[in-house]
Amino acid sequence: MRPRIGWGPVRLLAPMLSEGKPTLPELFAMARDFGVDTIELHHAMIPAYDRRTLDEIAGLLQRYGLRLSMLTCAPDFTHPDPDERERQLDEMKTKVVAAWVLGAKGVRVTVGCAHEEVSREQGINWAVEMLLRLAEFAHPRGVKLGLENHYKDRLWELPDFAFDPDVFLEVAEKLKGTPVGINFDCANPLMVNRDPIPILRAVADRVWHVHVSDRKAGEYAHRVLGDGDVPLGAIFAELSKLGFSGVISLEDGQAYAGDEGTKRSLAFMREQISRYWGH
C-alpha cells in the first residue's frame, strides 16, 4: 500500500492565534485546493475542547472531505514540578478524547522541555512514566501515541529535552514493547548534524506517522522540500523498504514561498511516493 500524503499547516499557526485567520473552514478549503484529503492540526488550532466545538470541527472535516491524521500535541513531561506533570497528563487525556472525537488515528507526544535543573536520568524516567500512563488511557480508546524526535514546539520557550537524538533513542528503547509508537521527523536530526537514517532504522518497527520537511544543516528555518539538505530521497527509499503505508505529513513551516511553496512541496512528495512505492 502507498502511504497517504497529509498537510500540517504549521506556518499558519501564528496568524491563526494572533489574527484568527485563516479560520478552520478557510484552512480546510485550502487543504482541498492543495489536493490533499488528510490534514494534521496543532492542538492550539482547536479553539475549545468541549464536545460541541469538537463535534462542529468533525462536521467541518467531513464537509470538506478531509480526515485528521494526527492531533499534534506537546506535553511537558520533564517539568520539575510533579503537580505540573500531573496537570500536563490530565490535559493530554482531554486531547486524546478530542482526537477520538475528530477521527484522528492518534496524537503527537513529546518528552518535554529541557529544564536546566532536570538531569538526564530524571527527565528520561519522568517522561517514560508519564508516557506509559498516557498510553494506558489512550490505547483502550483506540488512539495511538506518536513520540517525536523533536526540537521545539512553536509555543515553547525551551527546546525539547530529547533534542539530542541519543536521549530520544534512550527514551524510545525504554518504551519498546509498549503501545507508545513513533512520529518520525525527517529534518530535526540535521539541526545537530546527525544523519536521520540510522535514527529511523532504530525505531522503524514503531513508526506510524511521519513529518517531512526540509532545512539546511544546522538551521531551524523550514524550506520548501528539495531546497534544503535533508536526504529526503534516501528517507523515502528507506520508508518504502520498510513497507511504510501510514501518513507522510508535510510539516509546512516555510514562510518565504507561501502557498506556492506548499504546492511545490506536495508535488515533490507525490513524485517521491510514485518513485518508491509505484503508481
MIZALUM-382749 format. One record per residue (C-alpha): x, y, z; residue number from 0. Coordinates in Angstrom, 3 decimals, decimal comma, m for minus. Layout:
+----------+----------+----------+-----+
|       px |       py |       pz |   i |
+----------+----------+----------+-----+
|        X |        Y |        Z | NUM |
...
+----------+----------+----------+-----+
***
This chain:
+----------+----------+----------+-----+
|       px |       py |       pz |   i |
+----------+----------+----------+-----+
|    0,000 |    0,000 |    0,000 |   0 |
|    1,130 |    3,520 |   m0,792 |   1 |
|    1,362 |    5,999 |    2,084 |   2 |
|   m1,161 |    8,804 |    2,319 |   3 |
|    0,032 |   12,398 |    1,924 |   4 |
|   m1,006 |   14,795 |    4,666 |   5 |
|   m0,577 |   18,525 |    5,258 |   6 |
|    0,492 |   20,021 |    8,579 |   7 |
|   m0,005 |   23,797 |    8,125 |   8 |
|    2,304 |   24,974 |   10,920 |   9 |
|    3,260 |   28,169 |    9,035 |  10 |
|   m0,325 |   29,307 |    9,619 |  11 |
|   m0,403 |   28,651 |   13,373 |  12 |
|    0,852 |   32,117 |   14,389 |  13 |
|   m1,683 |   34,101 |   12,305 |  14 |
|   m4,484 |   31,769 |   13,405 |  15 |
|   m3,654 |   32,509 |   17,052 |  16 |
|   m2,923 |   36,236 |   16,689 |  17 |
|   m5,408 |   37,284 |   13,990 |  18 |
|   m7,954 |   34,470 |   13,855 |  19 |
|   m7,064 |   33,907 |   10,200 |  20 |
|   m7,338 |   31,605 |    8,470 |  21 |
|  m10,392 |   30,180 |   10,182 |  22 |
|  m10,728 |   26,413 |   10,311 |  23 |
|  m13,195 |   26,389 |    7,367 |  24 |
|  m10,720 |   28,516 |    5,379 |  25 |
|   m7,866 |   26,190 |    6,359 |  26 |
|   m9,854 |   23,133 |    5,300 |  27 |
|  m10,733 |   24,801 |    1,981 |  28 |
|   m7,012 |   25,422 |    1,408 |  29 |
|   m6,270 |   21,743 |    2,026 |  30 |
|   m8,898 |   20,766 |   m0,522 |  31 |
|   m7,453 |   23,254 |   m3,036 |  32 |
|   m3,971 |   21,777 |   m2,490 |  33 |
|   m5,387 |   18,374 |   m3,436 |  34 |
|   m4,906 |   16,633 |   m0,090 |  35 |
|   m7,563 |   14,715 |    1,795 |  36 |
|   m5,577 |   14,382 |    5,026 |  37 |
|   m4,688 |   17,210 |    7,400 |  38 |
|   m2,828 |   17,487 |   10,683 |  39 |
|   m3,786 |   20,080 |   13,293 |  40 |
|   m1,651 |   21,588 |   16,040 |  41 |
|   m3,528 |   21,370 |   19,330 |  42 |
|   m3,656 |   25,182 |   19,629 |  43 |
|   m5,646 |   25,386 |   16,382 |  44 |
|   m8,603 |   23,838 |   18,218 |  45 |
|  m10,471 |   26,818 |   19,723 |  46 |
|  m12,024 |   24,834 |   22,603 |  47 |
|  m12,139 |   21,243 |   23,781 |  48 |
|  m15,801 |   20,995 |   24,728 |  49 |
|  m17,851 |   18,361 |   22,928 |  50 |
|  m19,970 |   20,863 |   20,987 |  51 |
|  m16,907 |   22,546 |   19,460 |  52 |
|  m15,276 |   19,214 |   18,653 |  53 |
|  m18,447 |   17,913 |   17,005 |  54 |
|  m18,595 |   21,091 |   14,899 |  55 |
|  m14,984 |   20,594 |   13,759 |  56 |
|  m15,663 |   16,921 |   12,999 |  57 |
|  m18,592 |   18,057 |   10,856 |  58 |
|  m16,379 |   20,561 |    9,033 |  59 |
|  m13,776 |   17,883 |    8,292 |  60 |
|  m16,494 |   15,704 |    6,833 |  61 |
|  m17,943 |   18,580 |    4,798 |  62 |
|  m14,566 |   19,304 |    3,208 |  63 |
|  m13,811 |   15,623 |    2,596 |  64 |
|  m10,860 |   15,576 |    4,989 |  65 |
|   m9,566 |   13,186 |    7,591 |  66 |
|   m7,382 |   14,204 |   10,530 |  67 |
|   m4,173 |   12,187 |   10,617 |  68 |
|   m2,957 |   13,388 |   13,996 |  69 |
|   m3,588 |   15,991 |   16,668 |  70 |
|   m0,135 |   17,485 |   17,203 |  71 |
|    0,380 |   17,961 |   20,944 |  72 |
|    3,405 |   18,924 |   23,035 |  73 |
|    3,200 |   17,755 |   26,656 |  74 |
|    5,973 |   18,790 |   29,039 |  75 |
|    6,550 |   15,553 |   30,914 |  76 |
|   10,009 |   16,614 |   32,113 |  77 |
|    8,803 |   19,580 |   34,163 |  78 |
|   10,492 |   19,643 |   37,595 |  79 |
|    7,182 |   20,233 |   39,411 |  80 |
|    5,311 |   16,921 |   39,878 |  81 |
|    1,977 |   18,760 |   40,101 |  82 |
|    2,654 |   20,328 |   36,699 |  83 |
|    3,484 |   16,928 |   35,225 |  84 |
|    0,125 |   15,651 |   36,510 |  85 |
|   m1,621 |   18,688 |   35,009 |  86 |
|    0,076 |   18,004 |   31,688 |  87 |
|   m1,125 |   14,394 |   31,836 |  88 |
|   m4,715 |   15,452 |   32,541 |  89 |
|   m4,574 |   17,927 |   29,660 |  90 |
|   m3,270 |   15,227 |   27,334 |  91 |
|   m6,112 |   12,910 |   28,314 |  92 |
|   m8,526 |   15,631 |   27,174 |  93 |
|   m6,663 |   15,850 |   23,869 |  94 |
|   m6,720 |   12,082 |   23,417 |  95 |
|  m10,505 |   12,189 |   23,739 |  96 |
|  m10,575 |   15,109 |   21,275 |  97 |
|   m8,522 |   13,088 |   18,780 |  98 |
|  m11,039 |   10,251 |   19,103 |  99 |
|  m13,994 |   12,603 |   18,531 | 100 |
|  m12,270 |   14,137 |   15,488 | 101 |
|  m11,483 |   10,741 |   13,984 | 102 |
|   m7,707 |   11,093 |   14,233 | 103 |
|   m5,605 |    7,953 |   14,390 | 104 |
|   m3,549 |    9,422 |   17,214 | 105 |
|   m1,746 |   12,289 |   18,892 | 106 |
|    1,825 |   13,520 |   18,643 | 107 |
|    3,568 |   13,473 |   22,011 | 108 |
|    6,862 |   14,882 |   23,210 | 109 |
|    9,239 |   14,078 |   26,040 | 110 |
|    9,110 |   17,614 |   27,419 | 111 |
|   11,189 |   20,759 |   27,750 | 112 |
|   14,897 |   20,916 |   28,585 | 113 |
|   14,578 |   22,438 |   32,057 | 114 |
|   18,075 |   23,342 |   33,246 | 115 |
|   17,666 |   21,823 |   36,713 | 116 |
|   16,492 |   18,418 |   35,449 | 117 |
|   19,162 |   15,749 |   34,971 | 118 |
|   19,196 |   13,384 |   32,016 | 119 |
|   18,252 |   10,429 |   34,229 | 120 |
|   15,403 |   12,320 |   35,940 | 121 |
|   13,950 |   13,605 |   32,697 | 122 |
|   14,055 |   10,227 |   30,979 | 123 |
|   12,456 |    8,460 |   33,943 | 124 |
|    9,684 |   11,051 |   34,326 | 125 |
|    8,933 |   11,082 |   30,598 | 126 |
|    8,768 |    7,290 |   30,365 | 127 |
|    6,472 |    7,116 |   33,402 | 128 |
|    4,070 |    9,770 |   32,094 | 129 |
|    4,022 |    8,448 |   28,531 | 130 |
|    3,187 |    4,963 |   29,812 | 131 |
|    0,385 |    6,356 |   31,967 | 132 |
|   m0,972 |    8,284 |   28,989 | 133 |
|   m0,759 |    5,144 |   26,838 | 134 |
|   m2,799 |    3,249 |   29,448 | 135 |
|   m5,545 |    5,832 |   28,869 | 136 |
|   m5,213 |    6,188 |   25,093 | 137 |
|   m4,677 |    2,604 |   23,958 | 138 |
|   m8,050 |    1,195 |   25,107 | 139 |
|   m9,717 |    4,114 |   23,289 | 140 |
|   m8,019 |    3,240 |   20,019 | 141 |
|   m5,858 |    6,385 |   19,970 | 142 |
|   m2,161 |    5,982 |   19,146 | 143 |
|    0,668 |    7,984 |   20,690 | 144 |
|    3,402 |    9,163 |   18,342 | 145 |
|    6,569 |   10,152 |   20,230 | 146 |
|    8,610 |   12,528 |   18,079 | 147 |
|   12,342 |   13,064 |   17,746 | 148 |
|   11,503 |   16,677 |   18,406 | 149 |
|   13,210 |   20,078 |   18,545 | 150 |
|   10,883 |   22,731 |   19,968 | 151 |
|    7,155 |   23,315 |   19,867 | 152 |
|    6,174 |   26,691 |   18,442 | 153 |
|    4,573 |   27,622 |   21,756 | 154 |
|    7,560 |   26,540 |   23,883 | 155 |
|   10,369 |   28,794 |   25,105 | 156 |
|   12,788 |   25,891 |   25,656 | 157 |
|   13,978 |   23,174 |   23,274 | 158 |
|   12,967 |   19,553 |   23,759 | 159 |
|   14,682 |   17,549 |   26,488 | 160 |
|   15,241 |   14,830 |   23,872 | 161 |
|   16,563 |   17,121 |   21,126 | 162 |
|   19,794 |   15,117 |   21,334 | 163 |
|   18,960 |   12,012 |   19,263 | 164 |
|   20,758 |    9,808 |   21,806 | 165 |
|   18,337 |   10,926 |   24,526 | 166 |
|   15,374 |   10,331 |   22,206 | 167 |
|   16,652 |    6,851 |   21,372 | 168 |
|   17,139 |    6,036 |   25,054 | 169 |
|   13,541 |    7,028 |   25,801 | 170 |
|   12,336 |    5,058 |   22,781 | 171 |
|   14,286 |    1,992 |   23,908 | 172 |
|   12,686 |    2,120 |   27,366 | 173 |
|    9,258 |    2,276 |   25,698 | 174 |
|    9,898 |   m0,693 |   23,404 | 175 |
|    7,124 |   m3,264 |   23,598 | 176 |
|    4,578 |   m0,714 |   24,860 | 177 |
|    1,733 |    0,955 |   22,918 | 178 |
|    3,795 |    4,150 |   22,503 | 179 |
|    4,597 |    4,484 |   18,796 | 180 |
|    6,727 |    6,967 |   16,872 | 181 |
|    6,087 |   10,053 |   14,775 | 182 |
|    9,378 |   10,292 |   12,909 | 183 |
|   10,616 |   13,768 |   11,981 | 184 |
|   12,912 |   13,720 |    8,952 | 185 |
|   14,549 |   17,132 |    9,410 | 186 |
|   15,201 |   17,629 |   13,134 | 187 |
|   18,388 |   15,479 |   13,222 | 188 |
|   20,090 |   17,870 |   10,797 | 189 |
|   19,947 |   20,642 |   13,380 | 190 |
|   22,523 |   18,692 |   15,407 | 191 |
|   24,349 |   17,396 |   12,302 | 192 |
|   23,053 |   13,839 |   12,629 | 193 |
|   22,049 |   11,519 |    9,816 | 194 |
|   18,318 |   10,782 |   10,143 | 195 |
|   18,543 |    7,320 |    8,530 | 196 |
|   20,117 |    5,415 |   11,480 | 197 |
|   17,623 |    7,064 |   13,847 | 198 |
|   14,749 |    5,997 |   11,594 | 199 |
|   16,085 |    2,445 |   11,409 | 200 |
|   16,358 |    2,233 |   15,199 | 201 |
|   12,632 |    2,897 |   15,661 | 202 |
|   11,305 |    1,722 |   12,284 | 203 |
|    9,047 |   m1,004 |   13,660 | 204 |
|    7,064 |    1,570 |   15,662 | 205 |
|    6,743 |    4,449 |   13,153 | 206 |
|    3,090 |    5,049 |   12,212 | 207 |
|    3,241 |    8,732 |   11,196 | 208 |
|    5,993 |   10,787 |    9,538 | 209 |
|    6,751 |   14,517 |    9,466 | 210 |
|    8,571 |   15,503 |    6,299 | 211 |
|   10,189 |   18,914 |    5,963 | 212 |
|   13,443 |   20,343 |    4,684 | 213 |
|   16,082 |   22,663 |    6,098 | 214 |
|   19,747 |   23,486 |    5,758 | 215 |
|   22,099 |   21,618 |    8,095 | 216 |
|   22,366 |   23,360 |   11,463 | 217 |
|   19,480 |   25,747 |   10,718 | 218 |
|   15,969 |   25,852 |   12,157 | 219 |
|   14,111 |   27,571 |    9,318 | 220 |
|   11,976 |   25,232 |    7,243 | 221 |
|   12,350 |   25,244 |    3,467 | 222 |
|   10,358 |   24,051 |    0,507 | 223 |
|   11,068 |   20,335 |    0,003 | 224 |
|   14,155 |   19,975 |   m2,144 | 225 |
|   15,593 |   23,377 |   m1,175 | 226 |
|   17,463 |   22,079 |    1,891 | 227 |
|   19,937 |   19,400 |    2,946 | 228 |
|   17,617 |   16,715 |    4,357 | 229 |
|   18,299 |   13,446 |    2,445 | 230 |
|   14,641 |   13,150 |    1,501 | 231 |
|   15,146 |   10,685 |   m1,344 | 232 |
|   17,058 |    8,323 |    0,944 | 233 |
|   14,375 |    8,684 |    3,643 | 234 |
|   11,538 |    7,931 |    1,218 | 235 |
|   13,506 |    4,958 |   m0,104 | 236 |
|   14,026 |    3,673 |    3,442 | 237 |
|   10,347 |    4,096 |    4,324 | 238 |
|    9,388 |    2,210 |    1,175 | 239 |
|   11,834 |   m0,590 |    2,018 | 240 |
|   10,239 |   m0,810 |    5,473 | 241 |
|    6,790 |   m1,140 |    3,901 | 242 |
|    5,520 |    2,068 |    5,481 | 243 |
|    1,906 |    2,745 |    4,493 | 244 |
|    0,794 |    5,347 |    7,036 | 245 |
|    0,594 |    9,120 |    6,664 | 246 |
|    3,565 |   11,161 |    5,491 | 247 |
|    2,611 |   14,661 |    6,578 | 248 |
|    4,183 |   17,768 |    5,067 | 249 |
|    5,302 |   19,812 |    8,066 | 250 |
|    4,733 |   23,052 |    6,202 | 251 |
|    6,737 |   25,536 |    8,230 | 252 |
|    8,313 |   27,501 |    5,391 | 253 |
|    7,091 |   31,073 |    5,072 | 254 |
|    9,201 |   32,511 |    2,246 | 255 |
|    7,289 |   30,821 |   m0,599 | 256 |
|    3,777 |   30,753 |    0,884 | 257 |
|    1,098 |   28,751 |   m0,880 | 258 |
|    3,280 |   28,247 |   m3,957 | 259 |
|    5,911 |   26,669 |   m1,717 | 260 |
|    3,288 |   24,326 |   m0,291 | 261 |
|    2,286 |   23,280 |   m3,804 | 262 |
|    5,927 |   22,661 |   m4,738 | 263 |
|    6,490 |   20,584 |   m1,604 | 264 |
|    3,376 |   18,494 |   m2,189 | 265 |
|    4,414 |   17,909 |   m5,808 | 266 |
|    7,832 |   16,772 |   m4,548 | 267 |
|    6,161 |   14,320 |   m2,137 | 268 |
|    3,894 |   12,906 |   m4,846 | 269 |
|    6,869 |   12,364 |   m7,140 | 270 |
|    8,855 |   10,615 |   m4,403 | 271 |
|    5,972 |    8,335 |   m3,453 | 272 |
|    5,395 |    7,398 |   m7,100 | 273 |
|    9,097 |    6,693 |   m7,475 | 274 |
|    9,493 |    4,484 |   m4,419 | 275 |
|    6,025 |    2,940 |   m3,999 | 276 |
|    4,939 |    2,818 |   m7,657 | 277 |
|    1,917 |    4,363 |   m9,335 | 278 |
+----------+----------+----------+-----+
***
